[in-house]
Amino acid sequence: MNIPLPDLKPIIPELIMSIVACALLTIEVFAKDKSKDFLGVICIGVALVVMYFVPASQGITFGGMFVSDGYSSYFKLIFLINLILTILISFRFLAREDAEFGEYYSLLMFATAGMMIMASSADLILLYLGLELMALSTYILAGIKRHDNRSIESAIKYFLLGGFSSAILLFGISLLYGLTTSTNINQIAEHLKHSEKSLTLFMAMIMILSAFAFKIAAAPFHMWAPDVYEGAPTSVTAFMSVGPKAAGFAVIGRVFLTAFESIQVDWTALLIGLAILTMAVGNVLAIVQTNIKRMLAYSSIAHAGYALLGIIAGTSEGLNSVMVYLLIYAFMNIGAFTIVILLDKGEKISDYNGLSKSHPLVAAMMLVFMFSLTGIPPTAGFIGKFNIFMSAINAGYTWLVVVAVCFSAISAYYYLRVIMNMYMKPLEREAIIYPNPANGAALLISLIMIFIIGIMPSLIIGYTFDIFM
C-alpha cells in the first residue's frame, strides 16, 4: 500500500531550523566552554541558508494547515533577522554574564522555528503548537542565567503568566471549534459568514484576543514585560522584544482579518480600547523608570499600541503598515539593546550621564536609536509611525490617530531624557565599553537599515505592497 507523503517544500525552512537546533544540542556536549561561539556562527550560517529557501518555499501542505505565502515569508524574514542580530550581540556577552551554555543557541533556533510555524499556520491547532514551541524556548532563555535570582524570577513569572495565556487560548479555540466544527481558519471564516452572532462566539473571540494580546504585551496583559525584560539577559531581552511580538501580530493579522472577518465591527471596538490603553500605559509608566531595560519594556508596550492601529484599520494598507513597522522596530530596538550590552553596568539611565564626552561614537549611535524610537525624521521610526497613522486615517479613524500622536509626543520625554543625560549631564564616571566585531556588525546593520528605510522608504513599502497584489 502506498502511503501518500505530504509536500515538504513549503515547510523546508522550518525543518532546517528544527533539525539543526537538535543537532546543536548534541554538538554542545563536545564543545569546550571557550569554543562555544562557533555554535553561534553555525546558527548564523543556517539562518542565512534558511533565508535563501524562504522565498522559494511557497505552497500549501498538511491538508491546508500550513500555508507558506508572501505574508508568512515576510514575517519569517523578520524572525531570521532578529535571530542573526541576537546571535551577533550574544558573542562575548554570554561569557561576561557567566551564561555561556551551548543550549542557548539551540533555544534561539527552536523559538524562531516556533515563530515561523505561527506565521504560516492556517489552522488553530498548528498555530498553538508553534506558539508553545516559541513560548517554552523563551521561558528557558529568560532564566538561562541560573546563578542570577533576577533571571530565575523573570523566567518563573513569564512561565506562570504564559501558562495562563495558553490555557485561555485553548479554551477559546475549543469554543470556536464547538461553534464551527473546524479549526481551519478559512473554514471558520466561511462558517461564521452564514451563521448568527452568539455570546459563545464573542467569548471565543475575546479569549483568543486576550492570549494574543499577552504575546504582544498589550495592556492590560503587559504585566510580565517590565520584570522579564529587566531580569532576563540583555541579549535575550532584545530577542524577546522583537520576535514574539512580530509573531503575535502575524497571527492576529491572519486570524482576525480572516477567521473573524464577519464580526470585524465587534473586535475593532475591542482593539480600539486595547490600543488606547496600551499606548497610555506604555508611555506614561515609561516616564518614571530609572532602569533603561524597564524603560524600553514600557516603550515596547507603547509600540504595540501603535501597531494595533494598522490592525484596527482592517485594510490591506493597514496590515502592510504593521508589517513595515515591525521590521523597522526590529532594527531600532535591537540597536538600542546592543548599546546597553556594550556598556558595563549600563542598565541605569544615570549610567549614561556624560557618555558623549568619554565615548562620543557610542553616544551618537544611541542618539540615532532614540530618535528612531521617538519617530523623528529622517530615521526609519518616522516612516513606520507615518504609515501606521495614515492607514488609520484612510480607514476613517482620524480621532484615534490624534490620540496616538499625543501619546507619541509624551514618548519624546523619556527617549530624549537618555540623550540629554548623554550630552548635557556631567561625566560622573567613565563608562567601560566592551566592543567586539560582532557587536559592531549588529550596530552597523541596524544603523544602515534605519537610515536606508528612513531616506528611501519605497524600497520596503513597495515590497510589502506586492504581497497583497
Protein Blocks (a to p, Z undefined) as FASTA:
>chain_A
ZZddddfklmmmmmmmmmmmmmmmmmmmmpcfklmmmmmmmmmmmmmmmmmmmmmmgcce
ehhlaccdfklmmmmmmmmmmmmmmmmmmgoklmmnopacfklmmmmmmmmmmmmmmmmp
cbfklmmmmmmmmmmmmmmmmmmmmmbmklmmmmmmmmmmmmmmmmmmmmmmmmmmmmno
pabfklmmmmmmmcccdfklmmmmmmmmmmmmmmnopafklmmmmmmmmmpcfklmmmmm
mmmmmmmmmmmmmmmmmmmmmmmmmmmmmmmmmmmmmmmmmmmmmmmpcbfklmmmmmmm
mmmmmmmmmmmnopaklmmmmmmmmmmmmmmmmmmmmmmmmpghilbfklmgoklmmmmm
lmmmmmmmmmmmnopafbfklmmmmmmmmmmmmnopammmmmmmmmmmmmmmmmmmmmmm
mmmpccfbdcdddddfklmmmmmmmmmmmmmmmmmmmlmmmmmmmmmZZ
